[in-house]
Amino acid sequence: MNIKHNKIIITLLSIVFAINLTSCVDDLNVTPIDPSVNQTFDQMAVFAKIYASFQLTGLEGPAGKPDVSAADEGQMGLYRGFWNLNELTTDEVCWAYESNYKIYELQTNKPTSSNPWIQNVYEYSFIQIVMCNSFLEQTAGISDEETVKQRAEVRFIRALHYYNLMDLYGNVPFVTTVSTNLPEQIKRADLFAWIESELKEIEPDMYQSKSSHEYYRVDVVADWLLLSRMYLNAEVYTGTADWNNAAVYAKKVIDSDYSLATKYRYLFMGDNAGTIDGSSVNDAPNEIIFPVAANGKKTSSYSGSCYLVGSPAFSNMTDPQGTTVPIISNFLPKSKWGCNRVKLSLTKKFFPNGTLPAGSESAIDLRSAAKDDRAMLYAKGRTVVLADRADPSNGLATFKFTNGRADGDTTKISDETMPDMDIPLMRKAEAYLTYAEAVLRGASPISGYTALQAVQALRSRANATALTSITLDGVLDEWAREFYFEGRRRTDLIRYGYFGGNNDYVWDWKGGTLAGTQFDKHYNLFPLPETDLSANSNLTQNDDY
């Protein structure tokens, strides 16, 4: 962690968010305070900042006074960078636009330690960790019920940031206190053990049910879901698999009081906060365990939900959602960028031979043709094969994310340029596929619940054909169908041994060629940024970089 991170602490603690979490994002306004005038610790302000920084990038929206000195703050916020690292490197998404800030290094699976996307995710993550550490130090010894809950949530969020760093970079700097000392580097397996212990220790202090807290705050089910995710990947992180614990914690999430949204598309719409967004139709909050709050006026940022909504959309796309609001909506004319497109390898998850059924080549909605409500793909005026990344007609588009509302009420859309769609950062559907994969890999079924039943719960919601059996590769395909474009694919491919190294799994543009080519296994980890290596003599670069 670069020493400049410590210099930012006073700034972070001088931020006031006029936020009322009980009314969610109605007052997500950012007001900086001059630290030379007021350095009083504002517990609620810093607590709100810790949540808000998944979406926001600095003190002014959509850009201005950034938390990180980025080449382009609007592009390089935490969530957008995290998404790019985990999607553009895989078989799902092709960046089909100019090479902004070495983004093609991600697309061709040849990243370098000077890559600004790699550096910014790393720096934003550590800024959040520093802020969590400071909050915990400032509130140490305070025992009122609200502070106890806040401290548990902050420890969870810190653990989540460390989990992502462990997943992306391996052996990283580790610090749990505010200090000007250069942090030591922790081994990946040791960080795994620390996160595991931390998540278990905070369980009793977390809110214990979905109904016991405000929507935008996490509870113990988020804790279980992160534990299940970590155990599912334990063999990658520690060298020792732990399928049983992956299944145990996934089943706890399945048995929790969260439930699947009635319609898949509800999860990714402008009113996906349900009644909080004034919608009596959208029941996505039943499924979303960790939502990142968005409001067109209050969370203005190009790095959060605006990126999800705008980057896959084209200006001439028409509405397949069945609502009165166009796909991205006429209320977002500046956010139809057309830069993230669907790779053929993802299309094949819904159409196995890679060709569309006769009559659907010009369809604006391929859900019916795929017999799967998750196939939110758009073919009109587009080719299935993305042979030329410079040709805007190459590659299918997706309309998965939209600012349209399930209730069709255009009067409740907050803004003409920024979306209201919350980012569903963690949702219950993950637990079903974690459970299914863990059982197929050797975990003991719990209460007779089978892997096939778990997979079928999601396929049934999607109105997809019922399966009679399921294999491990079948579960990997379900991971793609259920979670494409949601920022997790790289981790799944690495766990299956299908990412770096010699394997038989290729996708279009893998390794930088249209046909796909293998790349070395050391790319299963991103390099530590060269800026931090230069600043901290305690750090050793990942092998072969």
LINJOPE-V375460 format. One record per pair of residues at least 12 apart in sequence whose ideal C-beta (glycine too) atoms are under 8 Angstrom apart, sorted by the first residue. I is the first residue (numbers start at 1). J is the second residue. D is the distance in Angstrom with one decimal. If there is no record, write none. Layout:
BEGIN
i = [I I]
j = [J J]
d = [D D]
END
This chain:
BEGIN
i = [1 1 1 1 1 1 1 1 2 2 2 2 2 3 3 3 3 4 5 5 5 5 6 6 6 6 8 8 8 9 9 9 9 10 10 11 11 12 12 12 12 12 12 12 13 13 13 13 13 13 14 14 14 14 14 14 15 15 15 15 15 15 15 15 16 16 16 16 16 17 17 17 17 17 17 17 17 18 19 19 19 19 21 21 21 21 21 22 24 24 24 24 24 24 24 25 25 25 25 25 25 26 26 27 28 28 28 28 28 28 29 30 30 30 30 30 32 32 41 43 43 43 43 43 46 46 46 46 47 47 47 47 49 50 50 50 50 50 50 51 51 51 51 51 52 52 53 53 53 53 53 53 54 54 54 54 54 54 55 55 55 55 55 55 55 55 55 55 55 56 56 56 56 57 57 57 57 57 57 57 57 58 61 61 61 62 62 62 62 62 62 63 63 67 67 68 68 68 68 70 70 71 71 72 72 73 74 74 74 75 75 75 75 76 76 76 76 76 77 77 77 77 77 77 78 78 78 78 78 78 79 79 79 79 79 79 80 80 80 80 81 81 81 81 81 82 82 82 83 83 83 84 84 84 85 85 85 85 85 85 85 86 86 86 86 86 87 87 87 87 87 88 88 88 88 89 89 89 89 89 90 90 90 90 90 91 91 91 91 91 91 91 91 91 91 92 92 92 92 92 92 92 92 93 93 93 93 93 93 94 94 94 94 94 94 94 94 94 94 95 95 95 95 96 96 96 96 96 96 96 96 96 96 97 97 97 97 101 101 101 102 102 102 102 103 107 107 108 108 108 109 109 109 109 109 109 110 110 110 110 111 111 111 112 112 113 113 113 113 113 113 113 114 114 115 115 118 118 118 119 119 121 122 122 122 122 122 122 123 125 125 125 126 126 126 128 128 128 129 129 129 129 130 130 132 132 132 132 132 133 133 133 133 133 134 135 135 135 136 136 136 136 137 137 139 148 149 149 149 149 151 152 152 152 153 153 153 155 155 155 156 156 156 156 156 156 156 157 158 159 159 159 159 160 162 162 162 162 163 163 163 163 165 166 166 166 166 166 167 167 167 168 168 169 169 169 169 169 170 170 170 171 171 171 171 171 171 171 172 172 172 172 173 173 173 173 173 173 174 174 174 182 182 182 182 183 183 184 185 185 185 188 188 189 189 189 192 192 192 192 193 195 196 196 199 199 199 199 200 202 203 203 206 206 206 206 206 207 207 208 209 209 210 210 210 210 211 215 215 215 215 216 216 218 218 219 221 221 221 221 221 222 222 222 224 224 224 224 225 225 225 225 225 225 225 225 226 227 227 228 228 228 228 228 228 228 228 228 228 228 228 229 229 231 231 231 231 231 232 232 232 232 232 232 233 233 233 234 235 236 236 241 241 243 243 243 243 243 244 244 244 246 246 246 246 246 247 247 247 247 247 247 247 247 248 248 250 250 250 250 250 250 251 251 251 251 251 253 253 253 253 254 254 254 254 254 254 256 258 258 258 258 259 259 259 260 260 260 260 260 260 260 261 261 261 261 261 261 262 262 263 263 263 264 264 264 264 265 265 265 265 265 266 266 266 266 266 267 267 267 267 267 268 268 268 268 268 268 269 269 269 269 269 269 269 269 269 270 270 270 270 270 270 270 270 270 270 271 271 271 271 271 271 272 272 272 272 272 272 272 273 273 273 273 273 277 277 277 278 278 279 279 279 279 279 280 281 281 282 282 282 284 287 287 287 287 288 288 288 288 288 289 289 289 290 290 290 290 291 291 291 291 292 292 292 292 292 293 294 294 294 294 294 294 295 295 295 296 296 296 296 296 296 296 296 296 297 297 297 298 299 300 300 301 304 305 305 305 305 305 306 306 306 308 308 308 308 309 309 309 309 309 309 309 309 310 310 310 310 310 310 311 311 311 311 312 312 312 312 312 312 312 312 312 312 313 313 313 313 313 313 313 313 314 314 314 314 315 315 315 316 317 317 317 317 317 318 318 319 319 320 320 320 320 320 321 321 321 323 323 323 323 324 324 325 325 325 325 325 325 325 326 327 327 327 327 328 328 328 329 329 329 329 329 331 331 331 331 331 331 332 332 332 332 332 333 333 334 335 335 335 338 338 340 341 341 341 341 341 342 342 342 342 342 342 343 343 343 343 343 344 344 344 344 344 344 345 345 346 346 347 347 347 349 349 349 349 350 350 350 350 350 350 350 351 351 351 354 354 355 356 356 356 357 360 361 362 362 362 363 363 363 364 364 364 365 365 365 366 366 366 371 371 371 372 372 372 372 372 373 373 373 373 374 374 374 374 374 375 376 376 376 377 377 377 377 378 378 378 378 379 381 382 382 382 382 383 384 385 386 386 387 389 398 398 400 400 401 401 402 403 403 403 424 429 429 429 430 432 432 432 432 433 433 433 433 433 433 433 435 435 435 436 436 436 436 436 436 436 437 437 437 437 439 439 440 440 440 440 441 451 451 452 452 452 455 455 455 455 455 458 458 459 462 462 472 473 476 476 476 479 480 493 494 499 499 500 500 500 500 500 500 500 501 501 501 501 502 502 503 506 520 522 522 522 522 525 526 527 527 527 528 528 528]
j = [126 130 173 175 182 183 532 536 123 531 532 535 536 180 182 535 536 535 123 126 127 130 130 178 179 180 67 127 130 130 131 134 178 35 39 32 35 46 49 67 127 130 131 134 35 39 41 42 46 134 32 33 34 35 38 39 30 31 32 33 45 46 49 59 31 32 33 42 45 29 30 31 44 45 48 49 52 31 44 45 48 52 48 51 214 216 217 214 214 215 216 273 276 293 295 216 293 294 295 298 299 295 298 298 48 52 293 295 298 299 298 56 58 59 60 61 59 65 138 135 138 139 147 150 131 134 135 138 135 150 153 154 131 128 131 132 135 154 157 157 216 217 292 293 293 299 67 78 124 127 128 131 78 79 292 304 423 425 77 79 292 293 294 299 301 303 304 305 423 77 299 301 304 70 73 74 76 77 78 301 303 73 299 300 301 74 300 301 302 306 418 301 302 124 127 120 123 124 127 116 120 101 116 100 101 303 301 302 303 100 101 302 303 101 116 117 120 303 120 124 301 302 303 304 120 121 124 125 128 303 292 303 304 307 423 487 302 303 304 307 117 120 121 124 303 121 164 487 307 308 487 103 106 117 106 117 118 121 168 490 526 487 488 489 490 491 340 485 487 489 490 103 106 107 340 106 107 109 490 499 489 490 493 499 507 343 345 346 480 489 493 505 507 508 510 342 343 345 346 480 484 485 489 340 341 342 343 346 485 107 340 341 342 343 386 389 395 508 509 107 339 340 389 338 339 340 341 386 389 390 392 394 395 337 338 339 389 115 116 117 114 115 116 117 117 509 512 509 511 512 500 510 511 512 519 523 511 512 519 523 523 526 527 527 545 527 528 529 530 533 541 545 529 530 527 529 526 527 529 529 531 168 165 168 169 528 529 532 529 161 164 165 161 165 173 157 158 161 158 161 162 175 175 178 154 155 157 158 161 158 175 176 177 178 178 150 151 154 151 154 155 158 177 178 151 205 205 206 207 213 205 202 205 206 206 217 218 198 201 202 199 202 206 218 222 223 226 218 198 195 198 199 226 226 174 191 194 195 195 226 229 230 191 188 191 192 195 237 233 237 491 525 526 525 526 527 528 542 188 525 542 185 186 187 188 191 540 542 185 186 191 528 185 186 532 536 538 539 186 191 194 535 536 537 538 536 538 538 538 539 540 237 238 237 238 239 230 234 237 238 238 230 227 230 223 226 227 230 227 223 220 223 218 219 220 222 223 219 220 220 256 257 256 257 258 286 257 273 276 285 291 291 293 289 290 289 252 253 256 258 289 289 290 426 249 252 253 256 249 250 253 289 426 428 430 431 426 245 249 245 246 247 248 249 250 252 253 430 431 434 435 430 434 243 245 246 249 438 246 250 434 437 438 495 491 494 495 246 495 494 495 441 442 438 439 441 442 443 438 443 444 434 435 437 438 443 434 435 438 439 443 444 445 446 443 446 430 431 432 434 435 438 431 435 446 447 449 289 428 430 431 428 431 432 435 449 454 428 286 287 289 428 286 287 428 286 287 428 429 457 458 461 282 283 284 286 287 461 283 461 373 406 461 373 374 461 462 321 373 376 400 406 281 282 283 284 406 284 287 288 424 427 308 400 401 402 421 424 282 284 321 402 403 404 405 406 421 325 329 402 403 404 405 413 419 420 421 405 406 407 409 412 420 284 285 288 291 421 422 424 285 291 293 420 422 405 412 420 409 412 405 406 407 409 412 407 406 407 405 406 407 424 424 427 428 429 422 424 426 427 428 426 427 428 424 425 426 427 422 423 424 425 304 305 422 423 425 422 418 419 420 421 422 423 414 415 420 403 413 414 415 416 417 418 419 420 414 415 418 414 418 415 418 418 423 401 419 421 422 423 335 418 419 401 421 423 485 328 332 335 401 402 403 419 421 328 332 334 335 336 337 337 338 339 340 338 340 341 342 397 398 399 400 401 485 327 328 335 336 337 338 397 399 336 338 392 397 333 336 338 381 336 364 378 397 399 364 380 364 404 364 365 376 378 399 399 402 404 404 405 406 408 408 410 402 403 404 405 408 410 413 404 378 399 402 404 399 402 403 402 403 404 410 413 403 410 413 415 416 417 403 416 417 418 419 416 417 417 417 418 419 392 397 485 386 394 395 396 397 377 386 395 396 397 398 386 395 507 508 509 384 385 386 395 507 508 507 508 480 484 377 384 396 477 480 481 484 366 370 372 374 375 377 481 366 369 370 384 385 384 369 379 384 369 379 379 379 380 381 378 379 380 378 379 380 377 378 399 378 379 396 463 464 465 459 462 463 464 481 461 462 463 464 462 464 481 482 484 481 398 399 400 396 397 398 399 396 397 398 399 396 393 394 395 396 397 395 396 508 508 509 514 509 484 485 484 485 421 485 421 419 420 421 486 458 482 483 483 454 455 457 458 454 455 458 475 478 479 482 449 451 454 451 452 454 455 470 475 478 451 472 475 476 451 454 470 471 472 475 472 470 475 467 469 470 467 470 474 475 478 478 482 478 481 482 496 496 492 496 498 492 492 505 524 523 524 518 519 520 521 522 523 524 518 520 521 524 518 521 518 518 544 542 543 544 545 542 542 541 542 545 541 542 545]
d = [4.7 8.0 4.4 6.7 7.9 5.3 6.4 6.7 7.1 5.9 5.1 4.5 7.1 7.4 7.0 5.6 7.7 7.8 7.2 5.4 6.1 5.7 7.4 7.8 7.5 5.2 7.1 6.3 7.4 6.0 7.9 6.1 6.3 4.8 6.8 7.8 6.6 7.3 7.0 7.7 7.2 7.2 5.0 7.0 7.7 6.9 6.1 8.0 6.3 6.2 6.7 4.7 7.3 4.2 6.9 6.3 6.9 7.8 6.0 7.2 6.2 7.3 5.4 6.7 5.0 7.6 5.6 5.8 4.5 7.1 6.2 7.6 7.8 5.1 4.0 5.7 6.4 6.3 7.4 7.9 4.2 7.5 6.9 8.0 5.0 6.0 6.4 5.3 7.2 6.2 5.4 6.7 5.1 6.0 7.9 7.4 4.3 6.9 4.0 5.0 6.1 7.4 7.0 6.9 8.0 6.4 6.6 6.2 3.6 5.2 6.3 7.0 8.0 5.2 6.8 7.0 4.7 6.8 4.8 7.6 7.1 6.4 7.4 7.4 6.6 7.2 5.2 7.6 6.6 5.3 7.9 7.0 6.6 6.8 5.8 6.1 6.5 5.9 5.8 7.4 6.7 7.6 7.9 7.3 7.2 7.3 7.0 6.5 7.5 7.7 5.7 7.6 6.2 5.5 4.5 7.1 7.1 6.8 7.9 6.5 5.1 6.7 6.2 5.2 5.6 7.5 3.8 7.0 6.9 7.5 6.3 5.3 7.4 7.9 5.2 7.4 7.7 3.9 7.4 5.7 5.3 6.2 6.9 3.1 5.6 5.9 4.4 5.2 5.1 7.5 7.0 7.9 6.8 6.7 5.5 5.8 4.9 5.6 6.7 7.1 5.5 5.7 5.7 7.5 6.9 7.9 7.6 3.6 6.6 6.5 7.1 6.6 6.9 7.4 6.5 6.8 4.3 7.0 7.8 7.0 6.2 7.4 2.6 6.8 7.8 6.6 3.9 6.9 7.3 7.0 7.0 5.8 5.1 7.4 6.6 7.8 7.4 3.9 7.1 4.7 5.2 5.0 4.1 7.0 7.5 5.4 6.7 6.1 7.0 7.6 4.3 6.9 6.0 5.5 6.6 6.4 7.0 6.0 6.2 7.0 6.7 4.8 6.0 6.3 4.5 6.8 7.8 6.6 6.0 5.9 7.3 6.9 4.4 5.3 7.9 5.3 7.4 5.8 5.3 7.9 4.1 5.2 6.0 7.8 7.4 5.9 4.0 6.3 7.5 7.0 7.1 8.0 3.5 7.8 7.1 7.4 6.1 7.4 4.7 6.6 5.0 6.4 5.1 5.2 7.3 7.4 6.6 7.7 6.4 6.9 7.3 5.1 7.5 5.1 5.2 6.5 6.0 7.4 5.9 5.2 6.1 6.2 7.6 7.7 6.2 7.5 4.9 6.6 4.3 7.5 7.6 6.8 6.2 7.5 7.6 3.7 7.9 8.0 4.6 6.6 7.6 4.9 6.4 7.1 6.5 6.3 7.4 7.4 6.4 3.4 7.2 6.7 5.4 7.1 4.5 5.5 7.8 6.9 6.9 7.2 7.0 5.8 6.6 6.8 7.6 4.0 6.6 5.9 4.1 7.1 6.9 5.8 7.7 5.4 7.9 8.0 5.1 6.7 6.0 4.0 6.2 6.9 7.3 8.0 6.7 7.4 5.4 7.0 7.6 4.8 6.4 5.5 8.0 7.9 7.2 7.2 7.6 5.2 5.7 5.3 6.9 7.0 7.6 6.7 5.0 7.3 6.1 3.9 7.5 7.3 6.7 6.0 5.8 5.3 5.1 7.9 7.8 5.2 6.2 6.1 6.9 7.9 6.7 5.8 5.7 5.3 6.6 7.4 6.3 7.7 7.1 4.4 3.8 4.9 7.2 6.1 5.7 6.0 8.0 5.0 7.1 6.1 7.1 5.8 6.5 6.0 7.5 7.6 7.8 5.0 4.9 5.6 6.9 6.2 7.8 6.2 7.5 5.6 5.7 6.5 7.6 6.2 7.9 5.8 4.9 6.5 7.2 6.2 7.2 7.6 5.9 7.4 5.2 6.3 5.5 7.8 6.0 7.2 4.8 4.6 5.7 5.4 6.5 5.5 5.5 7.8 7.2 7.2 6.8 6.6 7.1 7.3 5.9 7.5 7.4 6.7 7.4 6.6 3.7 6.5 7.6 7.8 4.8 7.1 5.5 7.1 6.8 5.2 5.7 5.3 6.4 5.5 7.3 6.6 4.3 7.0 6.8 7.0 4.7 5.3 8.0 6.5 7.1 6.8 5.3 6.2 5.3 7.9 7.6 6.6 5.7 5.8 7.3 5.5 4.0 7.8 5.6 3.8 6.6 5.4 7.7 5.4 7.2 4.9 5.6 8.0 6.7 6.5 5.8 5.9 6.8 6.1 5.0 7.2 5.3 7.8 7.8 5.7 4.7 6.0 5.5 5.0 5.1 5.8 4.8 4.7 5.1 7.5 7.5 7.9 5.1 5.9 5.5 7.9 6.3 6.2 7.5 7.4 4.5 7.7 5.4 8.0 7.9 3.7 4.2 7.9 6.5 7.8 6.3 5.0 7.9 7.0 6.7 7.6 4.2 3.8 6.4 7.8 4.2 7.9 5.1 6.6 6.2 7.0 6.4 8.0 5.5 7.5 7.6 6.0 5.8 7.2 7.9 4.4 7.7 4.7 5.1 4.0 7.4 4.7 6.3 5.8 7.7 7.7 4.0 6.5 7.7 5.4 4.0 5.8 3.8 7.2 7.7 6.3 7.9 6.9 8.0 4.3 7.5 4.1 4.0 6.6 7.6 5.8 4.7 7.9 6.8 7.7 6.2 7.8 3.7 7.4 5.0 6.4 6.4 7.8 7.4 7.6 6.3 6.1 6.0 4.6 4.6 6.6 7.1 7.2 5.3 6.2 6.5 6.9 7.5 5.3 7.9 5.4 4.7 5.9 4.5 7.6 5.6 7.6 7.2 7.6 7.8 4.9 5.4 6.2 5.4 6.7 7.0 6.9 8.0 7.7 7.9 4.8 6.4 4.5 5.4 4.8 6.5 6.9 5.4 6.7 7.8 5.4 4.8 6.6 6.5 7.1 6.3 7.4 7.8 5.7 7.6 5.8 6.1 5.4 6.2 7.6 7.6 6.8 4.1 5.9 4.9 6.2 6.0 4.2 5.0 4.2 5.6 6.2 7.9 7.1 7.0 4.1 7.5 7.1 7.6 6.0 5.4 7.0 6.2 6.8 7.8 7.9 5.5 7.5 6.9 6.3 7.3 5.0 6.3 6.0 4.8 7.6 7.7 6.7 4.4 4.3 7.3 4.0 6.9 7.2 7.6 5.0 4.8 6.7 7.2 4.6 7.5 5.1 8.0 4.5 5.8 6.2 7.9 4.5 3.8 8.0 4.3 6.8 6.1 6.7 6.5 7.4 6.0 3.8 5.2 5.9 7.9 6.1 5.8 5.7 5.0 6.7 5.5 7.9 5.8 7.7 7.0 3.6 2.7 7.8 7.3 4.1 6.0 5.3 5.0 5.0 7.3 7.8 7.4 7.8 5.0 7.6 6.0 7.3 5.1 4.7 6.8 5.2 5.8 5.6 5.8 4.3 7.2 6.8 7.2 5.9 6.7 6.1 4.7 6.3 5.8 4.8 6.0 6.6 6.8 8.0 3.3 6.1 5.0 5.1 7.9 5.3 4.2 7.6 4.8 6.9 7.8 5.7 4.8 7.5 7.3 7.1 7.0 6.4 4.4 7.2 4.4 6.9 6.7 6.8 7.1 5.9 4.4 7.3 5.8 7.9 4.5 7.4 7.0 7.2 7.4 6.1 6.5 6.8 5.7 7.8 7.9 7.3 4.6 3.4 7.9 6.8 5.9 6.8 6.1 5.2 4.8 6.5 7.0 4.5 4.4 6.4 7.5 7.2 3.6 6.1 6.5 5.8 7.4 7.1 7.9 4.7 5.7 6.9 7.9 6.2 6.4 7.0 4.7 5.7 8.0 6.8 6.5 7.5 5.2 7.2 4.8 7.9 5.6 7.1 6.3 7.7 6.5 7.4 7.7 5.3 6.7 7.8 7.5 6.0 7.4 7.6 5.9 7.3 3.4 6.8 6.3 6.2 7.7 5.7 4.2 6.7 5.6 6.2 7.1 6.0 5.1 6.8 6.2 5.4 6.5 8.0 7.7 4.9 3.7 5.7 6.3 5.8 6.8 5.8 5.8 5.3 4.7 5.2 7.6 7.1 4.1 5.9 7.8 4.3 7.0 6.8 8.0 7.7 6.4 6.5 7.8 6.9 6.4 6.2 6.4 4.9 6.5 5.9 6.4 4.9 7.4 7.8 5.1 6.5 5.6 7.4 5.0 7.9 7.1 7.8 7.4 6.0 7.8 7.4 6.3 5.9 7.8 5.3 7.1 4.3 6.7 7.7 4.4 5.1 7.4 4.9 7.5 5.2 6.3 7.9 7.8 5.6 5.3 4.5 4.9 7.3 5.7 7.9 6.3 4.2 6.7 5.6 5.8 6.1 7.3 6.5 5.5 6.3 6.8 6.2 7.4 6.3 7.5 6.1 7.8 7.6 6.2 7.4 5.7 6.3 7.4 7.1 4.1 6.1 5.8 7.5 5.7 5.7 7.5 7.4 4.4 6.9 5.3 5.5 7.1 7.0 7.1 6.2 5.8 5.6 6.6 7.4 7.2 4.7 4.0 7.5 4.1 4.9 6.6 5.3 7.6 7.5 6.8 4.7 8.0 4.3 7.6 7.1 7.3 5.2 6.4 7.0 5.6 7.4 6.5 6.7 4.9 6.6 5.2 7.6 6.6 5.6 6.8 5.6 7.6 7.7 7.9 7.6 8.0 6.4 5.6 7.7 5.0 7.9 7.5 5.2 7.6 5.6 7.9 5.5 5.9 4.2 6.8 4.4 4.5 7.3 7.1 3.5 7.4 6.0 8.0 7.1 7.3 6.9 7.1 5.6 3.9 7.1 4.9 7.7 6.2 5.5 4.0 5.6 6.3 7.9]
END
